[in-house]
Amino acid sequence: MTNILQNLAGMGGMTEQVIASDFLISSKSAVRNIAFAITETSTPELRAALRDQLRAAVETHERISSYISSKGYYHPYDLVDQINVRLQDAQAALDLQKQ
């Protein structure tokens, strides 16, 4: 049933690993963008609100990276393994285009 739903949504070949990796990359981008926004604001109230958002974004990134590490999708301490994982991610993305 899941494959049918994935095909209907246009995600036939999309795996949990690809989705999780994309989510990790997006969370890194959120941390970076919020940190940049903090340096650009001039009001203490907005800076405080953005700091709260930054803390939440960092916590989200940590949860995602812990999850994908536990699944074997992410190897932050083993460069060779991580390169192999990223190559698999790239191949999966290329395979999606073929569908």
FENZISUL-V420233 format. One record per run of one state. SS is the DSSP state (a for helix, b for strand, c for the rest). FROM is the first residue (numbers start at 1). TO is the last residue. Records with the same first field share a line. If there is no record, write none. Layout:
BEGIN
SS = FROM-TO + FROM-TO
END
This chain:
BEGIN
c = 1-1 + 9-15 + 41-43 + 71-78 + 99-99
a = 2-8 + 16-40 + 44-70 + 79-98
END
